[in-house]
Amino acid sequence: MSRYSRTRADAPPVTRSGLLLGARLTWPMWPGVAIFSSALGALAAQKGFSLTELLVLHGAVYAGLSESVALSLWQDRWTLSAVAGVALVTMIVNMRMTLMGAALRPHLEGHPAPLTYAHLSLLTDANYLRFMLYAGQGGRDVGVLIGAGLALWILWVLAGIPGYYLGALIADPKRYGLDLVVPIYFVGLAVPMWRGSRDTRVMLAAATAALAANLAFGGYVHIVLGALAGMLVGALRGDD
Amino acid sequence: MTIEGPGATYLVIAAMALATYVTRIAGYWLMSHIPPSPRLRRAFDALPASIILSTLVPVAWHGGPAALAALAIAGAAMLVIRHEAVALIAGLLAAIAARAAGL
């Protein structure tokens, strides 16, 4: 029995229009997602992947940062300990999604477990963050979360194909600022999330901890460490 | 013991897929065993902005003037116009201009 008090009868809806809205809300992300996916497709081709192997990788993992780290470590011959090592690195890079899944719990309360455990396989930064902005503005339709995740998943898988055959879609994505699409989009999401001085404290804590961790360790642990620092400050603040 | 060929590729992909799926569901699952509290609620309320800032700040730090200009202009555009796509396009144009100028 759930510890949250909501009953099944007023569980948040999952509607067709919510699914379509979620898919539509992701459009500013499409160029960045397509470029990233195709760049990984090109890298996978260099590493000797078949197209099917690439599509299975994109479809089953659907987490670009961890895929790019794994591809950069790719070998022709694997020991079982090397396989375990890649799985561990994958978990570390994707640890932030554990925090996101925990934070989603109250928004999914009352849904049947099979539905939730199925669509959590589509959980990624973009659909989580966009859904949280929608929820912060009063939205409850979980279709938005699922639709956004599904739309980006389809694009993610398909955009690997031109990358695999043609090399990355665009030879010099930096020239067109395409390496900055995701960070720029995130700025746009962050602005409406700022509602006052308590958000300033959270954002400063996350920014400081992430930068310090990035400068100290390199790699990708800074995202989860920054997120934890922000959550800590968020938890400690008074009920202002 | 070493393995190679397509079998090895699919084994590694399966290991990565399982590892990723576990990170996706673990937090949700764990929260069914932890009683909710106002403090926990505030912590999770802080998560979206924290993830965004944690992702952004190292990019801005390492990305040079073009990245800084792009992020600053996107933020300013969002503050004024409150439209994600407009902010994205303004930021992209700033990045293209800054890089074309050799920044």
HADDOCK unambig.tbl for C-alpha pairs under 7 A between the chains (distance, minus, plus):
assign (segid A and resid 2 and name CA) (segid B and resid 32 and name CA) 6.67 0.50 0.50
assign (segid A and resid 3 and name CA) (segid B and resid 35 and name CA) 6.39 0.50 0.50
assign (segid A and resid 28 and name CA) (segid B and resid 85 and name CA) 5.96 0.50 0.50
assign (segid A and resid 57 and name CA) (segid B and resid 13 and name CA) 5.79 0.50 0.50
assign (segid A and resid 60 and name CA) (segid B and resid 17 and name CA) 5.49 0.50 0.50
assign (segid A and resid 61 and name CA) (segid B and resid 16 and name CA) 6.49 0.50 0.50
assign (segid A and resid 61 and name CA) (segid B and resid 17 and name CA) 4.55 0.50 0.50
assign (segid A and resid 61 and name CA) (segid B and resid 20 and name CA) 6.41 0.50 0.50
assign (segid A and resid 76 and name CA) (segid B and resid 4 and name CA) 6.11 0.50 0.50
assign (segid A and resid 77 and name CA) (segid B and resid 2 and name CA) 6.14 0.50 0.50
assign (segid A and resid 77 and name CA) (segid B and resid 3 and name CA) 5.59 0.50 0.50
assign (segid A and resid 77 and name CA) (segid B and resid 4 and name CA) 4.62 0.50 0.50
assign (segid A and resid 78 and name CA) (segid B and resid 2 and name CA) 5.20 0.50 0.50
assign (segid A and resid 78 and name CA) (segid B and resid 3 and name CA) 5.17 0.50 0.50
assign (segid A and resid 78 and name CA) (segid B and resid 4 and name CA) 6.19 0.50 0.50
assign (segid A and resid 78 and name CA) (segid B and resid 8 and name CA) 6.75 0.50 0.50
assign (segid A and resid 79 and name CA) (segid B and resid 1 and name CA) 5.84 0.50 0.50
assign (segid A and resid 79 and name CA) (segid B and resid 2 and name CA) 4.41 0.50 0.50
assign (segid A and resid 79 and name CA) (segid B and resid 3 and name CA) 6.31 0.50 0.50
assign (segid A and resid 83 and name CA) (segid B and resid 12 and name CA) 5.76 0.50 0.50
assign (segid A and resid 87 and name CA) (segid B and resid 15 and name CA) 5.61 0.50 0.50
assign (segid A and resid 87 and name CA) (segid B and resid 16 and name CA) 5.04 0.50 0.50
assign (segid A and resid 87 and name CA) (segid B and resid 19 and name CA) 5.73 0.50 0.50
assign (segid A and resid 90 and name CA) (segid B and resid 16 and name CA) 6.18 0.50 0.50
assign (segid A and resid 90 and name CA) (segid B and resid 19 and name CA) 6.48 0.50 0.50
assign (segid A and resid 90 and name CA) (segid B and resid 20 and name CA) 6.63 0.50 0.50
assign (segid A and resid 91 and name CA) (segid B and resid 19 and name CA) 5.52 0.50 0.50
assign (segid A and resid 91 and name CA) (segid B and resid 20 and name CA) 6.03 0.50 0.50
assign (segid A and resid 91 and name CA) (segid B and resid 23 and name CA) 6.40 0.50 0.50
assign (segid A and resid 94 and name CA) (segid B and resid 20 and name CA) 6.51 0.50 0.50
assign (segid A and resid 94 and name CA) (segid B and resid 23 and name CA) 6.43 0.50 0.50
assign (segid A and resid 95 and name CA) (segid B and resid 23 and name CA) 5.85 0.50 0.50
assign (segid A and resid 97 and name CA) (segid B and resid 23 and name CA) 5.88 0.50 0.50
assign (segid A and resid 97 and name CA) (segid B and resid 24 and name CA) 5.29 0.50 0.50
assign (segid A and resid 98 and name CA) (segid B and resid 23 and name CA) 4.89 0.50 0.50
assign (segid A and resid 98 and name CA) (segid B and resid 24 and name CA) 5.35 0.50 0.50
assign (segid A and resid 98 and name CA) (segid B and resid 25 and name CA) 6.69 0.50 0.50
assign (segid A and resid 98 and name CA) (segid B and resid 26 and name CA) 5.72 0.50 0.50
assign (segid A and resid 98 and name CA) (segid B and resid 27 and name CA) 4.46 0.50 0.50
assign (segid A and resid 99 and name CA) (segid B and resid 27 and name CA) 5.79 0.50 0.50
assign (segid A and resid 101 and name CA) (segid B and resid 24 and name CA) 6.01 0.50 0.50
assign (segid A and resid 101 and name CA) (segid B and resid 25 and name CA) 6.19 0.50 0.50
assign (segid A and resid 101 and name CA) (segid B and resid 27 and name CA) 4.90 0.50 0.50
assign (segid A and resid 101 and name CA) (segid B and resid 28 and name CA) 4.72 0.50 0.50
assign (segid A and resid 102 and name CA) (segid B and resid 27 and name CA) 4.02 0.50 0.50
assign (segid A and resid 102 and name CA) (segid B and resid 28 and name CA) 4.27 0.50 0.50
assign (segid A and resid 102 and name CA) (segid B and resid 31 and name CA) 5.83 0.50 0.50
assign (segid A and resid 103 and name CA) (segid B and resid 44 and name CA) 5.17 0.50 0.50
assign (segid A and resid 104 and name CA) (segid B and resid 28 and name CA) 6.98 0.50 0.50
assign (segid A and resid 105 and name CA) (segid B and resid 28 and name CA) 5.57 0.50 0.50
assign (segid A and resid 105 and name CA) (segid B and resid 31 and name CA) 6.82 0.50 0.50
assign (segid A and resid 117 and name CA) (segid B and resid 25 and name CA) 6.79 0.50 0.50
assign (segid A and resid 120 and name CA) (segid B and resid 24 and name CA) 6.14 0.50 0.50
assign (segid A and resid 120 and name CA) (segid B and resid 25 and name CA) 6.36 0.50 0.50
assign (segid A and resid 121 and name CA) (segid B and resid 21 and name CA) 6.03 0.50 0.50
assign (segid A and resid 121 and name CA) (segid B and resid 24 and name CA) 6.58 0.50 0.50
assign (segid A and resid 123 and name CA) (segid B and resid 24 and name CA) 6.49 0.50 0.50
assign (segid A and resid 129 and name CA) (segid B and resid 48 and name CA) 5.94 0.50 0.50
assign (segid A and resid 175 and name CA) (segid B and resid 96 and name CA) 6.24 0.50 0.50
assign (segid A and resid 175 and name CA) (segid B and resid 99 and name CA) 6.56 0.50 0.50
assign (segid A and resid 176 and name CA) (segid B and resid 96 and name CA) 5.34 0.50 0.50
assign (segid A and resid 177 and name CA) (segid B and resid 92 and name CA) 5.70 0.50 0.50
assign (segid A and resid 177 and name CA) (segid B and resid 95 and name CA) 5.30 0.50 0.50
assign (segid A and resid 177 and name CA) (segid B and resid 96 and name CA) 5.51 0.50 0.50
assign (segid A and resid 183 and name CA) (segid B and resid 56 and name CA) 5.64 0.50 0.50
assign (segid A and resid 184 and name CA) (segid B and resid 70 and name CA) 6.91 0.50 0.50
assign (segid A and resid 184 and name CA) (segid B and resid 71 and name CA) 5.51 0.50 0.50
assign (segid A and resid 184 and name CA) (segid B and resid 74 and name CA) 6.27 0.50 0.50
assign (segid A and resid 184 and name CA) (segid B and resid 88 and name CA) 5.87 0.50 0.50
assign (segid A and resid 184 and name CA) (segid B and resid 91 and name CA) 6.18 0.50 0.50
assign (segid A and resid 185 and name CA) (segid B and resid 88 and name CA) 5.54 0.50 0.50
assign (segid A and resid 186 and name CA) (segid B and resid 52 and name CA) 6.02 0.50 0.50
assign (segid A and resid 187 and name CA) (segid B and resid 71 and name CA) 6.63 0.50 0.50
assign (segid A and resid 187 and name CA) (segid B and resid 74 and name CA) 6.59 0.50 0.50
assign (segid A and resid 187 and name CA) (segid B and resid 75 and name CA) 5.70 0.50 0.50
assign (segid A and resid 188 and name CA) (segid B and resid 74 and name CA) 6.59 0.50 0.50
assign (segid A and resid 188 and name CA) (segid B and resid 75 and name CA) 6.20 0.50 0.50
assign (segid A and resid 188 and name CA) (segid B and resid 78 and name CA) 5.73 0.50 0.50
assign (segid A and resid 188 and name CA) (segid B and resid 84 and name CA) 5.23 0.50 0.50
assign (segid A and resid 188 and name CA) (segid B and resid 87 and name CA) 6.04 0.50 0.50
assign (segid A and resid 188 and name CA) (segid B and resid 88 and name CA) 6.96 0.50 0.50
assign (segid A and resid 189 and name CA) (segid B and resid 84 and name CA) 7.00 0.50 0.50
assign (segid A and resid 190 and name CA) (segid B and resid 49 and name CA) 5.93 0.50 0.50
assign (segid A and resid 190 and name CA) (segid B and resid 52 and name CA) 6.72 0.50 0.50
assign (segid A and resid 191 and name CA) (segid B and resid 75 and name CA) 6.77 0.50 0.50
assign (segid A and resid 191 and name CA) (segid B and resid 78 and name CA) 6.62 0.50 0.50
assign (segid A and resid 191 and name CA) (segid B and resid 79 and name CA) 6.60 0.50 0.50
assign (segid A and resid 193 and name CA) (segid B and resid 49 and name CA) 6.53 0.50 0.50
assign (segid A and resid 202 and name CA) (segid B and resid 46 and name CA) 6.51 0.50 0.50
assign (segid A and resid 202 and name CA) (segid B and resid 50 and name CA) 6.73 0.50 0.50
assign (segid A and resid 203 and name CA) (segid B and resid 49 and name CA) 6.39 0.50 0.50
assign (segid A and resid 203 and name CA) (segid B and resid 50 and name CA) 5.76 0.50 0.50
assign (segid A and resid 203 and name CA) (segid B and resid 53 and name CA) 6.25 0.50 0.50
assign (segid A and resid 206 and name CA) (segid B and resid 50 and name CA) 5.16 0.50 0.50
assign (segid A and resid 206 and name CA) (segid B and resid 53 and name CA) 6.14 0.50 0.50
assign (segid A and resid 206 and name CA) (segid B and resid 54 and name CA) 5.70 0.50 0.50
assign (segid A and resid 207 and name CA) (segid B and resid 53 and name CA) 5.28 0.50 0.50
assign (segid A and resid 207 and name CA) (segid B and resid 54 and name CA) 5.32 0.50 0.50
assign (segid A and resid 207 and name CA) (segid B and resid 57 and name CA) 5.91 0.50 0.50
assign (segid A and resid 210 and name CA) (segid B and resid 54 and name CA) 4.98 0.50 0.50
assign (segid A and resid 211 and name CA) (segid B and resid 57 and name CA) 6.35 0.50 0.50
assign (segid A and resid 211 and name CA) (segid B and resid 58 and name CA) 5.52 0.50 0.50
assign (segid A and resid 214 and name CA) (segid B and resid 58 and name CA) 6.71 0.50 0.50
assign (segid A and resid 222 and name CA) (segid B and resid 54 and name CA) 6.75 0.50 0.50
assign (segid A and resid 223 and name CA) (segid B and resid 51 and name CA) 6.40 0.50 0.50
assign (segid A and resid 223 and name CA) (segid B and resid 54 and name CA) 4.99 0.50 0.50
assign (segid A and resid 223 and name CA) (segid B and resid 55 and name CA) 5.86 0.50 0.50
assign (segid A and resid 226 and name CA) (segid B and resid 50 and name CA) 6.55 0.50 0.50
assign (segid A and resid 226 and name CA) (segid B and resid 54 and name CA) 5.12 0.50 0.50
assign (segid A and resid 227 and name CA) (segid B and resid 47 and name CA) 6.11 0.50 0.50
assign (segid A and resid 227 and name CA) (segid B and resid 50 and name CA) 4.80 0.50 0.50
assign (segid A and resid 227 and name CA) (segid B and resid 51 and name CA) 5.13 0.50 0.50
assign (segid A and resid 227 and name CA) (segid B and resid 54 and name CA) 6.46 0.50 0.50
assign (segid A and resid 230 and name CA) (segid B and resid 46 and name CA) 6.17 0.50 0.50
assign (segid A and resid 230 and name CA) (segid B and resid 47 and name CA) 6.73 0.50 0.50
assign (segid A and resid 230 and name CA) (segid B and resid 50 and name CA) 5.16 0.50 0.50
assign (segid A and resid 231 and name CA) (segid B and resid 43 and name CA) 4.26 0.50 0.50
assign (segid A and resid 231 and name CA) (segid B and resid 44 and name CA) 6.31 0.50 0.50
assign (segid A and resid 231 and name CA) (segid B and resid 46 and name CA) 5.26 0.50 0.50
assign (segid A and resid 231 and name CA) (segid B and resid 47 and name CA) 5.80 0.50 0.50
assign (segid A and resid 232 and name CA) (segid B and resid 43 and name CA) 6.17 0.50 0.50
assign (segid A and resid 234 and name CA) (segid B and resid 42 and name CA) 5.53 0.50 0.50
assign (segid A and resid 234 and name CA) (segid B and resid 43 and name CA) 4.84 0.50 0.50
assign (segid A and resid 234 and name CA) (segid B and resid 46 and name CA) 5.39 0.50 0.50
assign (segid A and resid 235 and name CA) (segid B and resid 39 and name CA) 4.93 0.50 0.50
assign (segid A and resid 235 and name CA) (segid B and resid 40 and name CA) 6.31 0.50 0.50
assign (segid A and resid 235 and name CA) (segid B and resid 42 and name CA) 5.08 0.50 0.50
assign (segid A and resid 235 and name CA) (segid B and resid 43 and name CA) 4.40 0.50 0.50
